[in-house]
Amino acid sequence: MKKFFLFVISFTLITSFASAQMLEKFTARDAYEDFKHSQEAATKELIQFISVGSIKGLTIDFNTGKADNWTLILRSKDPSDTLLYFYTYMKSTGVFILNKDTSNETNARETIAISSENWINSDLVVTHLPADGVFHNYLKANEGAFEMTMMTFGNMGMGEMWAVMASVNQEQDDLIVCTLDGYTGELIQCESPNAVQNQPAFIPFSMYPNPTSGVVNLESPAMNSANVEIYDINGNLVNTNKMGLNEKSQIDLSAYSNGIYTIIIRGDKQNIIRKVILTK
């Protein structure tokens, strides 16, 4: 996870704009909708978007999910184009300001495009961060001392997720990172090397095969009983069942259409969220 954030931080290309005092805050969806209405939307696809605060006064409001900058990281739909494209949006007096940049340091074909437009907006993401939880406790304890804050959405190795981050000193691992399901907003976990309070214990869990042609195996030795919920890519609940996972259990998706499904396992002490690809 830490390597991931160091990776995206290196793409912060937002310091060439006017003073932050002139800027208006807006959501990630606002920036994406502006991009969708551009001519270039037909030739590029979204990889990730990110907002960074505490650089030259730029800020993120973790109560509203709005920020004064959002950078869309894009790749061309042309397989021969290996560039990454960075479109940074800001807003002043009701008008978007757009800065474009490119990078060839990473092969765009090695990245994963976002699979759906049905991700929840940044203003809904923050409603899933408890006011008395570890993330907001960290914000309160370090108010005014942040080196960097961040909100980002993309594929983070376990499916498409939102992540929020705040850091006083990254080199000393003084930071808090929380990840949330990108389509339901369900809080997955919070990681903080120097602030581990209020974090659930790690529960071993395995799910395979993925992708699957129908049957998916679930196993978690520490979970005797759990509610297993299955959601389609639009966030609709398509099935729910109670089962014991301390021995291998199975769910059968063969009756459903091909696509990406979210499986939420609700246990007594912790919820587990995974994405599974169905291809028959």
N, C-alpha and C positions, 0 to 999 in steps of 0.2 A: 504493500500500500504506500509506504513512504517513497519508494522509487517512482511510483506512478505520479505522485504529487510533484516531485522534483522534475519529472518529465514535463508536466503541463505548465509548471511555473516558468520554465524556460521559454515558453511561447507567449509570454505576457508582452503584448506589443501596444500598450495603451497610454504611454506617457507623452505622446506628442500633441495632445489636445489642449484646449484652453483650460483655465483655472476651474477646479472642481466646484467652486462656489457658484458657477454659472450653470451647472448641470442639473438635470431633472432625473429622478429615479424612475425605473420602469422594470417590467418583468422580462424573463427570458423569452416568453411567448411573444411579447411585443416585438422584440428584435427579430425573432424567427418569422413572424408574419410579414414584417417589412421585407426581409430577404425573399420570401416566397413570392412576393409581387414584383420582384425584379426579373429582368430577362435572363440573368445568369442562373436562376433557380432551375431552369430546364437542363443545364449542362453540369451542375454540381450537386453533390449529396453531402449531407451533414454527418460528420464524424463525432463531434463533441462540441459543447459550448461551455464557456467558463466566464465567471466574473471574479475579479480580483480587487480587493480593497487595501487600504493603507499604503498605497503608492501615490505620492504627491497629493494626498488628501482624498483619493478616491475611496468610496465607502460602499458597504453592503448593509442593508437593514435586515437583520435576521428576525425581526418581528413581522415584517410585511413581505419578505421575499423579493424586494425590489433593490436594484443597484443602479449606479450611474454609469455602468459600462457592462457590456456583454460581448464576448468574442466568439463568433461562430467559426469552428475549424472545419474546413470542407475539403473534399477531394473531387477531382473531375470524374465524370461518368465515362470518360474516354480511358480505356485500360492502358493506353500508351503514355498517359500523362502521370508522372510520378510525383508531382509537386503537391504540397499541402498549401491550402489557401486560408488566410486569416482575415475575417471581416469583423472589425471592431465597431460596435455601435455605441454612440452616446447621444444624448438628447438635450437640446437647449431651446427655450422658448417654443416648445411644442414640435420642433423639427429634429429629425434624426440626423446626426453627423456620422458619416461612414468613412473609416480608414481601411484600406486594403493592403495586405502584404502577402508574401509567399515565402516558402522555405523548401529547400531540397535536401535538408539534413536528414530527414526521415522519408523512407519510401512510402508514399501514400497508399500503395497497393497492399502494404502490410497492415494497414489499419482496418477497423471494422466499422462499417457505416451503421448508423442508427436505423433500426428495422421498421419503426412505426412512428407516426406523428402523434400517437395517443399518449405520450408521456405527460405526466402531471406538471403543471406550471410551477414556477418557483414560489409563487405566493401560497400555493397549497403545501409545498414541501415543508415550509417552516411550521405549519400547524401540527406536524407530526413530531416536532422536537419539544418534549415536555418542558414547561416553564421551570420546573424544579429538577430537571435532569442534568446529566453531567455536562452537556454542551453549554446550556445557559448558565450553569454554575461557573464554568470556566470563563465565560464572557463577563459575568459580574465581578469575578475575582481579579480580572486583569483589565478592567475598563480603562481605556486610554493608553494602554501599553503595547498594543499589537504591532508586530512587525508585518504581518500579513493576515488577511482573511480571504476566504474563497467559497464560491458555490460552483459546482460543475456537474454536468450530466454526460454520460457516455457509457461505453462498454468497458467494464473494469475487471474483466477476466471471469466474472461469475454472472454475466448478463448485464443488462443496461440499468444503471443505478445513478441516483443522485448522491453527491457527497458534499458535505459542508466542512470547512476547516477554519480554525483560528490558531494563530501561533504568536507567541511572545518571542521565542528564540528557536528557530528550526535547527540550528547547529547543535543545540543542547537538548533537542527532542522535547522542548517545552511547547507542546501543541495538543490540540484535540481534533480528531477526525471522526465524523459520523457518516455512515452510509445508509441510504434508504432505497427501497424498491422504486424504480423509475416510473412505474405505472400505477401502483397502489399507494405509494408514500409510506408503506410500512417501514418502521425503523428496524434496521438489521443489526447494527452494532455501533458502538463508539469505542475508539481506540485512543488512549492517551498514556504514553510512557510515564509521565509524572503526575497523572491524576486519574487513578484507576477506580475511584469511588463510583458507586452506583452502576457499575458495569456487570452484566450477567456473566456467569461462569461459561467457559467454552464447553459446548456439547458436541462430541464427535458425531458426524453424520455423513452418510454416503448415499448417493443416488446415481443409478446407472441402468442401462446404457443411456448416453445422451450425445448425439441424437438417438431417438428410438423409433421403431416402426409400430409401436403400440404399447407393449408392457414395459413399465418402469419399476425397478427394484428400489425400495427404501429401507434403510437400516440405521438405527441409532441405539447402541447398547444402553444408554442412560434414560431412554424415553419409553416407559412401559405403556403409556397410553397418550394418544395425541389426536386432535382433530386435523384432518388433512383436507385442504381446500384447493380446488383447481380453478384458475381464472384464465379466460382466453385473452388474446392480445388487446381487446377492447375494454378489459377490466370487468367483464361479466363473469359471475360465478357459475360454472357449468357443472360442478359436482362437489360434494362434501361427504366425508366418511370418517368415522372414528376407528382407529386401529392401534395395535401395539407395534412398536418399532424396535423393541429390544431383540426381536428376531426378524429376519428378513421378511418384509411385507411387499405386496405388489399392488400397483394401480394399472388399470388398462385404459389407454387413451385411443384405442383402435377405432372406437365409434365416432371420434371427432375428426374434424377437417385438419389437414396439414397446417402447421404454423407453430408459433411460439406460445407456450403456456407457462403461467406462473403457478408454482406449487407452494403453498404456505402451510407449514406444519406448526400448529399451535400447541405447545406443551405447557406444563405447569409453571416452568421457570423461564422459558425462553421460546421465542418464535424463530423459525428457520424459513428462509425464503430462497427458492431456487427457480431458475428458468430451465425449461426443457423444450427441445425442438422435436416436433412430431413430423416425420416424413415417411409415408407409406409407399 
